[in-house]
Amino acid sequence: MTRDGDAVHLTRKENDVLAMLARSPGRVVTHRALLTAVWPDVTDPPMEYLRIVVRNLRQKLETDPSRPTLLRNETGIGYRLSTD
C-alpha cells in the first residue's frame, strides 16, 4: 500500500480491518462484524481493540487524521470506507 507515493506498512490487524471495509465501500460495517472477523479467537473482544487499529490506520492513511475523510465513523454503529 502507498500514500502519496510512499510505501505504508500495515500490521495484519490493520490490513484485515481495511480489507473488510474495502469489501463494502461506502457502506457501514458494524463494530461487532469487524471485531468478530478480525479477532475470531477472542470471545467478546473489547471495542478498544478496534478503536486502536482504526486510529493507527488514520495516522497512516489520512491527510489529517483528526478530520478523517477516508475511514468514517458512524457513531454507535460502525465504520465505513468513504468512496467520495
C-alpha positions in Angstrom: 0.0 0.0 0.0 1.2 3.5 -0.7 0.2 7.0 0.3 1.4 10.0 -1.8 3.8 7.6 -3.5 5.4 6.4 -0.2 5.1 2.9 1.0 2.9 2.4 4.0 3.4 -0.6 6.3 0.2 -2.0 7.7 0.0 -4.6 10.5 -2.0 -7.7 9.9 -4.9 -6.4 12.0 -4.8 -3.0 10.2 -4.9 -4.8 6.9 -7.7 -7.1 8.0 -9.9 -4.1 9.1 -9.1 -2.1 5.9 -9.8 -5.2 3.7 -13.2 -5.8 5.4 -14.2 -2.2 4.9 -13.0 -2.3 1.3 -15.3 -5.2 0.5 -18.2 -2.9 1.2 -17.1 0.6 0.1 -19.4 3.4 1.1 -21.4 1.1 3.4 -21.3 0.8 7.1 -19.7 -2.2 8.6 -20.8 -2.7 12.2 -18.4 -2.7 15.1 -19.5 -6.2 16.0 -18.9 -7.5 12.5 -15.4 -6.0 12.4 -14.5 -7.3 15.9 -15.6 -10.8 15.3 -14.0 -11.0 11.8 -10.6 -9.5 12.9 -10.4 -11.2 16.3 -12.1 -14.5 15.8 -10.2 -16.2 18.6 -11.2 -13.7 21.2 -14.5 -14.1 23.0 -16.2 -10.7 23.1 -13.3 -8.6 22.0 -13.2 -5.1 23.6 -14.2 -2.2 21.4 -10.9 -0.6 22.3 -9.1 -3.1 20.1 -10.9 -1.7 17.0 -10.5 1.9 18.1 -6.8 1.5 18.3 -6.5 -0.2 14.9 -8.7 2.5 13.2 -6.7 5.3 14.9 -3.5 3.8 13.6 -4.9 3.4 10.1 -6.0 7.0 10.1 -2.5 8.1 11.2 -1.0 6.2 8.3 -3.6 6.9 5.6 -5.5 10.1 6.2 -4.2 13.6 5.2 -5.5 15.0 8.5 -6.2 12.1 11.0 -8.2 14.4 13.3 -10.6 15.1 10.4 -10.9 11.7 8.6 -12.3 11.6 5.1 -11.4 8.0 4.2 -12.2 6.0 7.3 -15.5 7.4 8.6 -17.1 6.6 11.9 -20.9 6.1 12.2 -21.4 6.8 15.9 -22.7 3.8 17.7 -22.9 1.7 14.6 -19.5 1.1 12.9 -17.1 2.4 10.3 -17.2 2.8 6.5 -14.7 3.4 3.8 -15.6 6.6 2.1 -15.8 6.5 -1.7 -16.1 10.3 -2.1 
